[in-house]
Amino acid sequence: MRPIRLRRPFAAAAAAVGLLLGCQCESSSLPRPTDAGRLLGIVATCSQVEGEVSVRRAGEAYWEAAQVGTTLRGGDWLRTGRGSWSQIALVRGPSVTVDEGTVVEIGLLGTGSESRPLLALESGSVRARQEASQAGSAPLAFRTPDGRLVDVAARNPGQEPALFEVSVSGGALHVVPRRGSTVVSVGGAQPQETAEGSAAELAPEGLHIEALPAFPESRSPGVDVRLPCLQGQAVALLWAPVEAARAYRVQVARDLSFQRLVVNEVVRPPSFELKPSDQAKMLAWRVASVDAKGRSSDFGFARRIFCEAPGQPDYLLGPENGAVYVAERKAAVRLSWREVEPGAGYHVAIARGPDLARDVVRAESTRERELEVSLEPGTYFWGVYLDSEGLTPLSEAPRKLKVVAGAPRLRLPDVIKSWGE
């Protein structure tokens, strides 16, 4: 990395602070810049860096690689490549995640103790997170593509963090609250509040509040399915189309927090062909609607795919799929499964439908390999999960059983039926 040439006073002190903040750290969370950092003109520090992230210093023509601890001053630029992102800790204000494919200039608005960070997006998007303890703090300042200053203040939903996203497209700045609401003001004009499910568009002709499309409902594969994941073999991801959507954003990740993204694509049809690696053990996927202006709705509920080797056994023993019980009031049903690991714990779920996370009739954890339950007449689905570093299903899909009301019939042997003949 090319060394930074300091052009400010107190160069020796600045170098010392730069060495301290620029060290390689195992933790992904760094302290915010101190008061000394403010005196040195530091606006933000890179607290997390993933993939190709680079910084261009004010007045320089070249880009250099950013790393955890890289400091950003007024006039510096930050750029993220495909599949890359960075989280920056501002001197004042919420934490900000710079999404992939984003170019943003870091600035400082005002002087002295009243100064605050200013972000000017050239392309892409950023996401801000305001903790409940920061509620009521000064708004975060943005510069629109046509040079206007915009203040965005977040309102926390109770004690939960407030989340909002700011992006640029079509020559306009878009503000979308993801949790809580945002209050947007332009050039001292009357502030306007935007609620979840809506977006504030700051176009050259003015500020507009518009509704976002609904998120899509996932259809296939089902919830927590087990599939043989072979190199080159495609898995079709399907979801219900949304009328107001012009496209869909599909994300596939190796974790449920969607930090380790494998796929982050915008597609037009309500489907996507996923070709998982044969080394993947678990993949989570989710879909959001994209409107005509490129803005995304909230993501729908995430689903997991557990990859297994072909021919891996189904660990469920009984009852068999489609079993029918007849009982006057309640049927005694014994669920059983094979041992996966010695001393392992299991989580048993019984629901009214194939999605075992919804309309749950019974959920119980146990270290045994069987569980007896009493079920009223009706149709049920059941499954068992290995409770080890998360819940891993023991079968490719839930099993179905049915309890029918009626008196159990005794089946007599043929030899008894023939007595007296």
TORLOTI-184997 format. One record per atom (N, C-alpha, C): residue in one letter; x, y, z. Coordinates in steps of 0.2 Angstrom, whole numbers, padded with zeros to 4 digits, always signed. Example, Ala and Ser with C-alpha at 12.3 -4.5 7.8 and 13.67 -1.06 7.14 Angstrom:
2
A+0066-0028+0039A+0062-0022+0039A+0066-0016+0039S+0064-0011+0035S+0068-0005+0036S+0064+0000+0039
***
This chain:
421
M+0004-0006+0000M+0000+0000+0000M+0004+0006+0000R+0003+0011-0004R+0007+0017-0004R+0005+0021+0002P+0011+0024+0005P+0010+0027+0012P+0006+0034+0011I+0002+0036+0016I-0002+0042+0015I+0003+0048+0017R+0002+0053+0013R+0006+0059+0014R+0002+0064+0018L+0004+0066+0024L+0000+0070+0028L+0002+0078+0026R-0003+0082+0025R-0003+0088+0023R-0006+0093+0028R-0007+0090+0034R-0010+0094+0039R-0005+0096+0045P-0007+0101+0049P-0002+0102+0055P-0002+0096+0059F+0003+0096+0064F+0003+0091+0069F+0005+0084+0066A+0009+0084+0061A+0010+0078+0057A+0013+0072+0061A+0017+0074+0066A+0019+0068+0071A+0014+0065+0074A+0009+0069+0077A+0004+0066+0081A-0001+0062+0077A-0002+0065+0071A-0006+0062+0066A-0004+0055+0064A+0003+0054+0063A+0006+0048+0061A+0005+0043+0067A+0006+0045+0073A+0005+0041+0079A-0002+0038+0079V-0007+0043+0078V-0014+0040+0079V-0015+0036+0073G-0013+0037+0067G-0014+0033+0061G-0011+0026+0062L-0005+0026+0065L-0002+0019+0067L-0007+0015+0071L-0009+0019+0076L-0014+0015+0081L-0020+0013+0078L-0023+0017+0074L-0030+0015+0071L-0029+0011+0065G-0023+0011+0062G-0022+0007+0056G-0019+0000+0057C-0019-0002+0063C-0016-0009+0065C-0021-0014+0063Q-0018-0020+0061Q-0022-0026+0059Q-0025-0029+0066C-0032-0030+0066C-0035-0032+0072C-0039-0038+0070E-0040-0043+0075E-0044-0049+0074E-0051-0047+0075S-0053-0042+0079S-0060-0040+0080S-0062-0036+0074S-0069-0037+0073S-0072-0034+0067S-0075-0027+0070S-0074-0026+0077S-0077-0020+0079S-0072-0016+0083L-0071-0010+0080L-0066-0005+0082L-0069+0001+0086P-0066+0004+0091P-0069+0010+0094P-0069+0015+0089R-0074+0020+0090R-0075+0025+0086R-0069+0030+0087P-0068+0034+0082P-0062+0039+0082P-0063+0044+0089T-0058+0045+0092T-0058+0049+0098T-0058+0056+0096D-0058+0061+0102D-0058+0068+0101D-0052+0070+0097A-0046+0066+0099A-0040+0068+0095A-0041+0066+0088G-0045+0061+0086G-0046+0060+0079G-0050+0066+0076R-0054+0069+0079R-0058+0074+0076R-0053+0080+0075L-0049+0081+0079L-0044+0087+0078L-0040+0086+0072L-0038+0079+0071L-0034+0077+0065L-0038+0077+0059G-0045+0078+0059G-0049+0078+0053G-0052+0072+0051I-0051+0067+0056I-0054+0060+0054I-0062+0060+0054V-0065+0058+0049V-0072+0058+0049V-0075+0051+0051A-0071+0045+0049A-0073+0039+0050A-0067+0034+0049T-0069+0028+0052T-0064+0022+0052T-0067+0016+0049C-0063+0012+0045C-0066+0006+0042C-0066+0001+0048S-0072-0001+0050S-0072-0006+0056S-0073-0013+0053Q-0075-0014+0047Q-0076-0021+0043Q-0074-0020+0036V-0070-0024+0033V-0069-0024+0026V-0070-0031+0023E-0074-0032+0018E-0075-0039+0015E-0074-0038+0007G-0069-0042+0005G-0068-0042-0003G-0064-0036-0005E-0065-0033-0011E-0061-0028-0014E-0064-0021-0012V-0061-0018-0007V-0063-0011-0005V-0057-0007-0005S-0057-0001-0008S-0052+0003-0009S-0054+0011-0008V-0048+0015-0006V-0049+0022-0004V-0045+0026-0009R-0048+0032-0010R-0044+0037-0014R-0044+0043-0010R-0038+0045-0008R-0037+0051-0004R-0038+0057-0008A-0040+0062-0004A-0042+0069-0007A-0036+0072-0011G-0037+0074-0017G-0032+0077-0021G-0028+0072-0024E-0029+0065-0023E-0025+0060-0026E-0028+0057-0032A-0024+0054-0037A-0028+0051-0043A-0028+0043-0042Y-0025+0040-0037Y-0024+0033-0037Y-0029+0030-0031W-0030+0024-0032W-0034+0020-0027W-0029+0016-0023E-0030+0015-0017E-0026+0010-0013E-0031+0006-0009A-0029+0000-0007A-0033-0005-0004A-0035-0003+0003A-0041-0004+0005A-0043-0002+0012A-0043-0008+0016Q-0042-0007+0023Q-0042-0013+0027Q-0045-0011+0034V-0046-0016+0038V-0048-0014+0045V-0044-0009+0048G-0046-0003+0051G-0042+0002+0054G-0041+0008+0049T-0042+0007+0043T-0041+0013+0038T-0045+0019+0040T-0042+0025+0041T-0045+0031+0043T-0047+0035+0036L-0053+0038+0037L-0056+0042+0031L-0057+0049+0034R-0054+0054+0030R-0055+0061+0031R-0059+0064+0026G-0061+0071+0027G-0065+0074+0022G-0061+0075+0016G-0065+0073+0010G-0063+0073+0004G-0060+0066+0001D-0060+0061+0006D-0058+0054+0004D-0064+0051+0000W-0062+0046-0004W-0067+0042-0007W-0067+0035-0005L-0072+0031-0005L-0072+0024-0003L-0076+0020-0009R-0073+0015-0011R-0076+0011-0017R-0076+0004-0015T-0082+0000-0017T-0082-0007-0016T-0084-0010-0022G-0080-0016-0023G-0081-0020-0029G-0087-0025-0029R-0088-0029-0034R-0093-0034-0034R-0092-0039-0028G-0097-0040-0025G-0097-0045-0019G-0093-0043-0013S-0092-0036-0013S-0088-0033-0008S-0092-0028-0004W-0090-0027+0002W-0093-0021+0006W-0089-0019+0012S-0091-0014+0015S-0087-0011+0021S-0091-0008+0026Q-0090-0009+0032Q-0093-0005+0037Q-0089+0000+0040I-0091+0006+0041I-0087+0012+0043I-0090+0015+0049A-0086+0016+0054A-0088+0019+0061A-0087+0027+0060L-0093+0031+0060L-0092+0038+0059L-0090+0041+0066V-0087+0047+0066V-0085+0051+0072V-0092+0052+0076R-0097+0054+0072R-0103+0055+0075R-0109+0052+0071G-0114+0049+0074G-0119+0047+0070G-0119+0039+0070P-0124+0036+0066P-0125+0029+0066P-0119+0025+0062S-0119+0019+0063S-0114+0015+0059S-0117+0014+0052V-0112+0014+0047V-0114+0014+0040V-0111+0008+0037T-0115+0004+0033T-0112-0001+0029T-0112+0001+0021V-0107+0001+0018V-0106+0003+0011V-0107-0003+0007D-0112-0004+0003D-0114-0010+0000D-0109-0011-0006E-0110-0017-0009E-0106-0018-0015E-0108-0014-0021G-0103-0012-0025G-0104-0008-0031G-0105-0001-0030T-0102+0002-0024T-0104+0008-0022T-0098+0013-0022V-0098+0019-0024V-0093+0024-0024V-0096+0030-0020V-0093+0032-0014V-0095+0037-0010V-0090+0042-0008E-0091+0048-0008E-0086+0053-0005E-0088+0054+0002I-0083+0054+0007I-0083+0056+0014I-0082+0063+0015G-0086+0067+0018G-0085+0074+0019G-0087+0075+0026L-0086+0082+0028L-0087+0084+0035L-0091+0091+0034L-0097+0091+0037L-0101+0097+0036L-0101+0101+0043G-0099+0108+0042G-0098+0112+0048G-0091+0112+0051T-0090+0115+0056T-0084+0115+0059T-0084+0115+0067G-0079+0113+0070G-0078+0112+0077G-0083+0107+0080S-0086+0108+0086S-0090+0103+0089S-0096+0102+0086E-0098+0107+0081E-0105+0106+0078E-0104+0102+0071S-0098+0100+0069S-0097+0097+0063S-0100+0090+0063R-0102+0087+0057R-0105+0080+0057R-0103+0078+0050P-0103+0071+0049P-0101+0068+0043P-0106+0070+0037L-0104+0070+0031L-0107+0071+0025L-0106+0066+0020L-0111+0062+0017L-0109+0057+0012L-0112+0059+0006A-0108+0058+0000A-0110+0060-0006A-0110+0054-0011L-0115+0051-0012L-0115+0045-0016L-0115+0046-0023E-0110+0043-0027E-0109+0044-0034E-0113+0038-0037S-0113+0032-0034S-0117+0026-0036S-0117+0021-0031G-0122+0017-0031G-0123+0012-0026G-0128+0014-0021S-0126+0011-0015S-0131+0012-0009S-0127+0011-0002V-0129+0014+0003V-0127+0013+0010V-0132+0011+0014R-0131+0008+0020R-0136+0006+0025R-0134+0009+0031A-0138+0012+0035A-0136+0015+0041A-0140+0011+0047R-0137+0011+0053R-0140+0008+0059R-0139+0012+0065Q-0145+0015+0067Q-0144+0019+0073Q-0147+0015+0079E-0143+0015+0084E-0145+0011+0090E-0149+0015+0094A-0153+0012+0099A-0158+0016+0103A-0155+0021+0107S-0149+0020+0109S-0145+0025+0113S-0143+0031+0109Q-0143+0031+0103Q-0142+0036+0098Q-0148+0040+0096A-0154+0038+0099A-0160+0041+0097A-0160+0049+0098G-0162+0053+0094G-0162+0060+0095G-0156+0063+0093S-0151+0060+0090S-0144+0063+0088S-0145+0067+0082A-0140+0070+0080A-0140+0074+0074A-0142+0070+0068P-0145+0073+0063P-0147+0069+0057P-0140+0068+0053L-0140+0062+0049L-0135+0061+0044L-0136+0065+0038A-0130+0068+0036A-0131+0073+0030A-0129+0069+0023F-0132+0070+0018F-0131+0067+0011F-0131+0073+0006R-0127+0072+0001R-0127+0077-0005R-0131+0073-0011T-0136+0076-0014T-0139+0073-0019T-0135+0074-0026P-0136+0070-0031P-0132+0071-0037P-0132+0078-0040D-0137+0082-0039D-0137+0089-0041D-0135+0094-0036G-0132+0091-0031G-0128+0096-0026G-0132+0098-0020R-0138+0096-0019R-0142+0099-0013R-0140+0095-0007L-0141+0098-0001L-0139+0095+0005L-0146+0092+0008V-0146+0086+0010V-0152+0082+0013V-0150+0080+0020D-0154+0081+0025D-0153+0078+0031D-0158+0072+0032V-0156+0067+0035V-0160+0061+0036V-0159+0059+0043A-0165+0059+0047A-0165+0058+0054A-0169+0051+0055A-0166+0047+0059A-0170+0040+0060A-0174+0041+0067R-0180+0037+0067R-0184+0037+0073R-0184+0029+0075N-0181+0028+0081N-0181+0021+0083N-0188+0018+0085P-0189+0012+0083P-0195+0009+0085P-0194+0006+0092G-0196+0010+0097G-0195+0008+0104G-0187+0007+0106Q-0185+0002+0109Q-0178+0001+0110Q-0174-0003+0105E-0177-0004+0099E-0174-0008+0094E-0170-0003+0090P-0165-0005+0086P-0161-0001+0082P-0165+0001+0076A-0164+0007+0073A-0167+0010+0067A-0163+0008+0061L-0165+0006+0056L-0162+0004+0050L-0164+0008+0044F-0160+0011+0040F-0162+0014+0034F-0157+0014+0028E-0159+0014+0022E-0155+0013+0016E-0155+0019+0012V-0150+0022+0009V-0150+0027+0005V-0146+0025-0001S-0149+0027-0007S-0146+0024-0014S-0147+0030-0019V-0143+0029-0024V-0144+0034-0030V-0146+0030-0036S-0150+0032-0040S-0152+0029-0047S-0156+0034-0051G-0155+0035-0057G-0159+0039-0061G-0158+0047-0060G-0152+0049-0057G-0151+0056-0055G-0155+0058-0049A-0158+0053-0045A-0161+0055-0039A-0158+0051-0033L-0159+0054-0027L-0157+0051-0021L-0164+0047-0017H-0163+0041-0015H-0169+0037-0012H-0167+0036-0005V-0172+0037-0001V-0171+0035+0006V-0177+0030+0008V-0175+0024+0010V-0180+0019+0012V-0179+0017+0019P-0183+0018+0024P-0183+0015+0030P-0184+0008+0031R-0180+0004+0034R-0181-0003+0034R-0183-0005+0041R-0182-0002+0046R-0185-0003+0053R-0185+0004+0056G-0191+0006+0059G-0193+0012+0061G-0195+0017+0055S-0194+0023+0056S-0196+0028+0051S-0190+0033+0050T-0190+0037+0045T-0185+0042+0044T-0189+0049+0042V-0185+0054+0044V-0188+0061+0043V-0182+0064+0039V-0185+0066+0033V-0180+0069+0028V-0182+0076+0027S-0177+0080+0027S-0178+0087+0025S-0172+0090+0020V-0174+0094+0016V-0170+0096+0010V-0169+0104+0011G-0163+0106+0012G-0162+0113+0012G-0166+0117+0017G-0167+0114+0022G-0171+0118+0028G-0179+0118+0026A-0181+0115+0021A-0188+0114+0020A-0192+0110+0025Q-0199+0110+0025Q-0203+0106+0030Q-0201+0099+0030P-0199+0096+0035P-0197+0089+0035P-0203+0084+0034Q-0201+0079+0030Q-0207+0074+0029Q-0205+0067+0032E-0209+0064+0035E-0208+0057+0038E-0210+0052+0033T-0206+0047+0033T-0207+0041+0028T-0207+0035+0033A-0212+0031+0032A-0213+0025+0036A-0211+0019+0032E-0210+0013+0036E-0208+0007+0033E-0213+0005+0027G-0210+0002+0022G-0214+0001+0016G-0215+0006+0011S-0212+0012+0012S-0212+0018+0008S-0205+0020+0007A-0204+0024+0002A-0197+0027+0000A-0198+0035-0001A-0193+0039+0001A-0193+0046-0001A-0188+0047-0007E-0191+0050-0012E-0187+0051-0018E-0185+0058-0019L-0179+0060-0019L-0177+0067-0020L-0174+0068-0027A-0179+0070-0031A-0177+0071-0038A-0176+0079-0039P-0174+0081-0045P-0173+0088-0046P-0179+0092-0045E-0185+0089-0046E-0191+0093-0046E-0194+0093-0039G-0191+0089-0034G-0194+0090-0027G-0193+0083-0024L-0196+0083-0018L-0197+0077-0013L-0203+0074-0014H-0203+0067-0015H-0209+0063-0016H-0209+0057-0011I-0215+0055-0008I-0215+0049-0004I-0219+0044-0008E-0216+0038-0010E-0219+0033-0014E-0219+0026-0010A-0225+0022-0012A-0225+0016-0009A-0221+0011-0013L-0218+0006-0009L-0214+0001-0012L-0218-0005-0013P-0216-0010-0018P-0220-0016-0019P-0219-0021-0013A-0224-0025-0012A-0223-0030-0007A-0218-0035-0008F-0215-0039-0003F-0210-0044-0004F-0213-0050-0007P-0210-0054-0011P-0213-0060-0014P-0213-0066-0009E-0218-0070-0010E-0219-0076-0006E-0215-0082-0009S-0210-0085-0005S-0206-0090-0008S-0210-0096-0009R-0209-0100-0014R-0213-0106-0015R-0209-0113-0015S-0203-0113-0018S-0199-0119-0019S-0192-0117-0019P-0188-0121-0016P-0189-0127-0012P-0193-0125-0005G-0195-0130-0002G-0199-0129+0004G-0194-0127+0010V-0197-0127+0016V-0193-0124+0022V-0188-0130+0024D-0182-0128+0025D-0177-0133+0027D-0177-0139+0024V-0176-0139+0017V-0176-0145+0013V-0169-0148+0013R-0168-0154+0012R-0161-0157+0011R-0161-0160+0004L-0156-0157+0001L-0155-0159-0006L-0148-0161-0008P-0147-0166-0013P-0140-0167-0015P-0137-0162-0019C-0132-0159-0017C-0129-0153-0020C-0123-0155-0023L-0123-0156-0030L-0118-0158-0034L-0115-0152-0038Q-0109-0152-0040Q-0106-0147-0044Q-0109-0147-0051G-0112-0141-0053G-0115-0141-0059G-0123-0142-0059Q-0125-0145-0054Q-0132-0147-0054Q-0136-0141-0051A-0142-0139-0055A-0145-0133-0053A-0151-0135-0048V-0153-0130-0044V-0158-0130-0039V-0163-0124-0041A-0169-0126-0043A-0173-0120-0045A-0176-0117-0039L-0175-0110-0038L-0178-0106-0033L-0184-0103-0036L-0190-0104-0033L-0196-0101-0036L-0200-0097-0031W-0203-0092-0033W-0207-0087-0028W-0213-0085-0032A-0218-0082-0028A-0224-0079-0032A-0223-0073-0035P-0225-0071-0041P-0224-0065-0044P-0228-0059-0040V-0225-0053-0040V-0228-0047-0037V-0230-0042-0042E-0236-0040-0042E-0239-0036-0048E-0235-0030-0049A-0233-0026-0044A-0229-0020-0044A-0222-0021-0045A-0219-0027-0045A-0212-0028-0046A-0210-0028-0053R-0205-0025-0055R-0202-0025-0062R-0196-0030-0062A-0193-0032-0056A-0188-0037-0056A-0188-0039-0049Y-0183-0044-0047Y-0182-0047-0041Y-0175-0047-0039R-0173-0046-0033R-0166-0046-0030R-0166-0053-0026V-0162-0057-0029V-0161-0064-0025V-0154-0064-0022Q-0154-0066-0015Q-0148-0067-0012Q-0148-0074-0009V-0142-0077-0010V-0140-0083-0007V-0134-0082-0003A-0134-0085+0003A-0128-0084+0008A-0127-0091+0011R-0121-0091+0014R-0119-0096+0018R-0120-0096+0026D-0124-0090+0027D-0126-0089+0034D-0133-0085+0034L-0136-0086+0040L-0143-0083+0040L-0143-0075+0041S-0137-0072+0043S-0137-0065+0043S-0135-0062+0036F-0134-0066+0031F-0133-0064+0024F-0127-0060+0023Q-0122-0061+0027Q-0115-0058+0027Q-0110-0061+0022R-0111-0068+0022R-0107-0072+0017R-0111-0073+0011L-0112-0068+0007L-0116-0069+0001L-0112-0073-0005V-0116-0078-0008V-0114-0082-0013V-0117-0079-0020V-0123-0077-0019V-0127-0074-0025V-0130-0068-0022N-0130-0062-0026N-0133-0056-0025N-0135-0053-0032E-0141-0056-0035E-0142-0054-0042E-0149-0051-0043V-0150-0047-0048V-0157-0045-0050V-0159-0048-0056V-0165-0051-0055V-0167-0055-0061V-0175-0053-0063R-0177-0054-0069R-0184-0052-0070R-0189-0058-0069P-0188-0064-0071P-0193-0069-0070P-0193-0071-0062P-0199-0073-0060P-0199-0075-0053P-0196-0082-0051S-0190-0083-0054S-0186-0089-0053S-0179-0088-0054F-0175-0093-0051F-0168-0092-0051F-0165-0099-0051E-0160-0100-0055E-0156-0107-0055E-0150-0106-0051L-0150-0110-0045L-0145-0110-0041L-0140-0116-0042K-0134-0115-0043K-0129-0121-0044K-0125-0121-0038P-0127-0124-0032P-0123-0124-0026P-0116-0128-0027S-0111-0126-0023S-0105-0129-0023S-0106-0136-0019D-0102-0141-0021D-0103-0147-0018D-0099-0147-0011Q-0096-0141-0009Q-0093-0140-0003Q-0098-0137+0002A-0103-0134+0000A-0108-0130+0004A-0112-0135+0008K-0113-0134+0015K-0117-0138+0019K-0124-0135+0020M-0124-0128+0021M-0130-0125+0022M-0130-0118+0018L-0136-0117+0014L-0137-0111+0010L-0143-0108+0012A-0144-0101+0013A-0150-0098+0015A-0151-0093+0009W-0158-0093+0007W-0160-0089+0001W-0166-0085+0003R-0166-0079+0000R-0172-0074+0001R-0173-0070-0005V-0178-0067-0006V-0180-0063-0012V-0184-0056-0010A-0182-0051-0014A-0185-0045-0013A-0188-0042-0020S-0193-0038-0020S-0196-0035-0026S-0192-0029-0027V-0191-0028-0034V-0188-0022-0036V-0193-0018-0040D-0193-0011-0039D-0198-0007-0043D-0195-0004-0049A-0199+0000-0053A-0196+0002-0059A-0190+0007-0058K-0189+0010-0052K-0184+0014-0051K-0178+0011-0047G-0178+0004-0047G-0172+0001-0045G-0172+0000-0037R-0178+0002-0034R-0178+0001-0026R-0181-0005-0024S-0178-0008-0019S-0180-0015-0017S-0185-0014-0011S-0190-0019-0011S-0194-0020-0005S-0190-0023+0001D-0193-0024+0006D-0190-0028+0011D-0189-0036+0008F-0185-0039+0011F-0184-0046+0009F-0189-0051+0012G-0191-0056+0008G-0196-0060+0011G-0193-0065+0016F-0196-0070+0019F-0194-0074+0024F-0188-0079+0021A-0183-0079+0024A-0177-0083+0022A-0179-0091+0023R-0176-0095+0018R-0177-0102+0018R-0170-0105+0018R-0169-0111+0021R-0163-0114+0021R-0163-0120+0016I-0157-0122+0013I-0156-0128+0010I-0150-0131+0013F-0151-0138+0015F-0146-0141+0018F-0143-0146+0012C-0137-0145+0011C-0134-0150+0005C-0131-0156+0008E-0132-0162+0005E-0130-0168+0008E-0127-0172+0002A-0124-0177+0004A-0121-0182-0002A-0127-0186-0004P-0127-0188-0011P-0132-0192-0014P-0133-0199-0010G-0139-0201-0009G-0140-0207-0005G-0140-0207+0002Q-0139-0201+0005Q-0139-0200+0012Q-0145-0202+0015P-0145-0206+0021P-0152-0209+0023P-0156-0204+0026D-0163-0206+0026D-0168-0202+0029D-0168-0205+0037Y-0167-0201+0042Y-0166-0203+0048Y-0173-0204+0052L-0178-0202+0049L-0185-0203+0052L-0187-0211+0051L-0189-0214+0057L-0191-0221+0056L-0199-0221+0056G-0203-0219+0060G-0210-0219+0060G-0214-0214+0064P-0220-0213+0062P-0224-0217+0057P-0222-0215+0050E-0223-0219+0045E-0222-0218+0038E-0226-0212+0035N-0223-0209+0030N-0226-0204+0027N-0233-0206+0024G-0238-0202+0026G-0245-0203+0024G-0249-0208+0029A-0246-0209+0035A-0250-0214+0039A-0256-0211+0042V-0261-0216+0043V-0268-0214+0045V-0270-0217+0051Y-0272-0213+0056Y-0274-0216+0063Y-0282-0215+0063V-0285-0220+0066V-0292-0219+0068V-0293-0219+0075A-0297-0214+0078A-0298-0213+0085A-0304-0209+0086E-0307-0211+0092E-0314-0208+0094E-0312-0201+0096R-0307-0199+0100R-0306-0193+0102R-0299-0191+0100K-0294-0194+0103K-0287-0193+0101K-0283-0199+0100A-0278-0199+0095A-0274-0204+0093A-0267-0204+0097A-0265-0209+0099A-0258-0209+0102A-0253-0211+0097V-0249-0206+0095V-0244-0207+0090V-0237-0207+0092R-0233-0212+0091R-0226-0213+0093R-0222-0211+0087L-0218-0205+0088L-0213-0203+0083L-0206-0206+0085S-0203-0208+0080S-0196-0211+0081S-0191-0210+0076W-0185-0210+0077W-0180-0208+0072W-0173-0211+0074R-0168-0212+0070R-0162-0215+0071R-0157-0210+0075E-0152-0213+0078E-0147-0209+0081E-0143-0206+0076V-0141-0199+0076V-0137-0196+0072V-0130-0196+0075E-0129-0193+0081E-0123-0192+0085E-0124-0195+0092P-0120-0198+0095P-0120-0200+0102P-0122-0194+0107G-0127-0195+0111G-0128-0190+0115G-0131-0183+0112A-0133-0183+0106A-0136-0177+0103A-0143-0176+0105G-0144-0169+0105G-0151-0167+0106G-0155-0166+0100Y-0162-0167+0100Y-0166-0166+0095Y-0172-0161+0096H-0174-0158+0091H-0180-0154+0091H-0186-0157+0087V-0191-0158+0090V-0197-0161+0086V-0202-0156+0085A-0205-0155+0079A-0210-0150+0077A-0216-0154+0074I-0222-0152+0076I-0228-0154+0073I-0232-0148+0071A-0234-0148+0065A-0238-0142+0062A-0244-0144+0058R-0248-0139+0057R-0254-0141+0053R-0252-0141+0045G-0247-0138+0043G-0245-0138+0036G-0238-0140+0035P-0235-0140+0029P-0228-0143+0028P-0223-0138+0030D-0225-0131+0032D-0220-0127+0034D-0220-0127+0042L-0215-0131+0045L-0215-0132+0052L-0214-0126+0056A-0212-0121+0053A-0211-0115+0057A-0218-0111+0058R-0223-0113+0055R-0230-0109+0055R-0235-0114+0058D-0240-0111+0061D-0246-0115+0063D-0244-0121+0067V-0239-0120+0072V-0236-0126+0075V-0241-0129+0081V-0242-0135+0081V-0246-0138+0086V-0242-0140+0092R-0236-0143+0091R-0232-0144+0096R-0224-0144+0094A-0220-0141+0099A-0213-0141+0098A-0210-0143+0104E-0205-0148+0104E-0202-0150+0110E-0195-0152+0109S-0190-0151+0113S-0183-0153+0113S-0182-0159+0117T-0178-0164+0115T-0177-0170+0119T-0170-0173+0117R-0168-0178+0121R-0162-0181+0120R-0163-0189+0118E-0170-0190+0118E-0172-0197+0117E-0173-0198+0109R-0174-0204+0107R-0175-0205+0100R-0182-0207+0098E-0187-0205+0102E-0194-0206+0101E-0198-0201+0105L-0204-0200+0103L-0208-0195+0107L-0215-0197+0106E-0219-0198+0111E-0226-0200+0110E-0231-0194+0111V-0235-0193+0106V-0240-0187+0107V-0247-0189+0106S-0252-0185+0108S-0259-0187+0107S-0262-0181+0103L-0265-0184+0097L-0267-0179+0092L-0274-0180+0091E-0278-0174+0090E-0285-0174+0089E-0286-0175+0081P-0292-0177+0079P-0293-0178+0072P-0291-0172+0068G-0287-0173+0062G-0285-0168+0058G-0279-0171+0054T-0276-0166+0050T-0270-0168+0046T-0264-0164+0049Y-0258-0168+0049Y-0252-0165+0053Y-0246-0166+0048F-0241-0162+0049F-0234-0163+0047F-0229-0163+0052W-0224-0167+0052W-0220-0168+0057W-0212-0169+0055G-0208-0166+0059G-0201-0167+0057G-0196-0167+0063V-0190-0169+0062V-0186-0169+0068V-0179-0165+0066Y-0176-0161+0070Y-0170-0158+0069Y-0165-0160+0074L-0159-0160+0071L-0153-0161+0075L-0151-0154+0078D-0151-0154+0085D-0149-0148+0088D-0142-0147+0089S-0138-0145+0084S-0131-0145+0085S-0128-0139+0080E-0126-0133+0083E-0124-0127+0080E-0130-0125+0075G-0136-0125+0078G-0141-0123+0073G-0146-0129+0073L-0151-0129+0069L-0156-0135+0068L-0155-0137+0061T-0153-0144+0061T-0152-0147+0054T-0158-0152+0054P-0162-0152+0049P-0167-0157+0048P-0164-0164+0046L-0168-0169+0049L-0166-0176+0048L-0169-0179+0042S-0173-0176+0038S-0176-0179+0032S-0176-0173+0027E-0177-0176+0021E-0178-0171+0015E-0184-0166+0016A-0189-0169+0018A-0195-0165+0019A-0199-0168+0025P-0204-0164+0028P-0208-0166+0033P-0212-0172+0031R-0214-0176+0036R-0219-0182+0035R-0226-0180+0036K-0231-0183+0033K-0238-0181+0034K-0241-0187+0037L-0246-0185+0042L-0250-0191+0045L-0257-0188+0046K-0262-0192+0046K-0269-0190+0047K-0272-0194+0053V-0276-0190+0057V-0280-0193+0062V-0287-0193+0060V-0291-0198+0059V-0298-0198+0057V-0302-0200+0063A-0308-0196+0064A-0312-0198+0069A-0317-0204+0068G-0317-0208+0073G-0321-0214+0072G-0319-0220+0077A-0323-0225+0078A-0321-0230+0082A-0316-0235+0078P-0310-0237+0082P-0306-0241+0078P-0309-0248+0077R-0308-0251+0071R-0311-0257+0069R-0306-0263+0070L-0309-0268+0073L-0304-0274+0074L-0305-0279+0068R-0299-0280+0066R-0299-0285+0060R-0298-0292+0063L-0303-0296+0061L-0303-0303+0063L-0299-0308+0058P-0295-0312+0061P-0292-0317+0056P-0297-0321+0052D-0295-0323+0046D-0300-0327+0042D-0302-0333+0045V-0298-0336+0049V-0301-0343+0052V-0306-0342+0057I-0307-0336+0060I-0312-0334+0065I-0318-0333+0061K-0318-0329+0055K-0323-0328+0051K-0327-0334+0049S-0323-0340+0048S-0326-0346+0045S-0329-0350+0050W-0329-0349+0056W-0332-0353+0061W-0339-0353+0060G-0342-0359+0061G-0349-0360+0060G-0351-0362+0053E-0346-0362+0049E-0348-0363+0042E-0348-0370+0040
***
